[in-house]
């Protein structure tokens, strides 16, 4: 029988710092241009709603990039996908900076989503160069960079916009992309030892993954977790407007508690990843989120409380997601190790799609939200579904939870 492995990886595995950088840059473009949206609309003489497509359209393009890149990385290797995605991102960023019309700008903005592929590839590479619970730990620490990048992105974007104008943001992204490309060419070694080759049939592989109950329980848990976050992002500004007297600064500081919670959750995942079964860690994560939201709801219904109660409760949305993400990523990759990229790409796409669906379903109710208790009640719906999915994952995964 032929050996299922080949010599694709004849060099040392990629350095972990490179994988953290790839995870961080994969989400940096999501928020970096947000402070400049009004200036972009004014520069092109168009409506804010049209410019806002740079957010919604980018999310759709990200879903596609995640799903496609995962499959391509299984077929051709992790390194080529990284180099191509970073190259496309760099050129697209330059195109955004030089775009003469809003249509061309939006086209290049969608192309920037190619960088999302780096997240899946980085997670798969961590899995392929780790053993057992160490994968959860390393993915948890990489998740800290993934969470910090959007927070720092708004600061970077706002600063560049104030000093040099909005186009400087995309010139800066092009420079960052170029530097990451040089680092990747030098240090991003191939981590895959399997060769599916050009003859690999994608559709049978897809059916094999989608037929797995284990894949669906973990993926739906992640989708509902993201849905909780998306509902919070859409509802918190509306629910807290009268409590904060319309202060954008105060709202921004309070909302930063959630990504801060994600960083804490990622750190805890990195610390506990080798000490706890991943299914127990997943149920713990979702229980923490539901318990905090329920406690906040009880307090909000009983007393007219300070906004800090809402945001302290919602910080556990971040903590729970920070714990959930590395567990889910590790689990979906471990069942089909020869299709790890495809499985993770599909999970990422389902997660983003689930978040967008939850936000859409909650949209009508969010429009009428003007209280802390109302928002917490809405948040509990997807959070509870995530807990149910986590429990089902624990049941399905029980015989193999120590992989």
Secondary structure as GFF3:
##gff-version 3
##sequence-region A 1 403
A	DSSP	alpha_helix	16	31	.	.	.	ID=ss1
A	DSSP	three_ten_helix	34	36	.	.	.	ID=ss2
A	DSSP	alpha_helix	37	44	.	.	.	ID=ss3
A	DSSP	alpha_helix	48	51	.	.	.	ID=ss4
A	DSSP	alpha_helix	53	76	.	.	.	ID=ss5
A	DSSP	alpha_helix	78	98	.	.	.	ID=ss6
A	DSSP	alpha_helix	102	112	.	.	.	ID=ss7
A	DSSP	three_ten_helix	113	116	.	.	.	ID=ss8
A	DSSP	alpha_helix	117	128	.	.	.	ID=ss9
A	DSSP	alpha_helix	134	164	.	.	.	ID=ss10
A	DSSP	alpha_helix	167	187	.	.	.	ID=ss11
A	DSSP	alpha_helix	202	210	.	.	.	ID=ss12
A	DSSP	alpha_helix	213	240	.	.	.	ID=ss13
A	DSSP	alpha_helix	248	272	.	.	.	ID=ss14
A	DSSP	alpha_helix	278	302	.	.	.	ID=ss15
A	DSSP	alpha_helix	307	335	.	.	.	ID=ss16
A	DSSP	three_ten_helix	337	339	.	.	.	ID=ss17
A	DSSP	alpha_helix	340	366	.	.	.	ID=ss18
A	DSSP	alpha_helix	372	397	.	.	.	ID=ss19
A	DSSP	three_ten_helix	398	400	.	.	.	ID=ss20
###
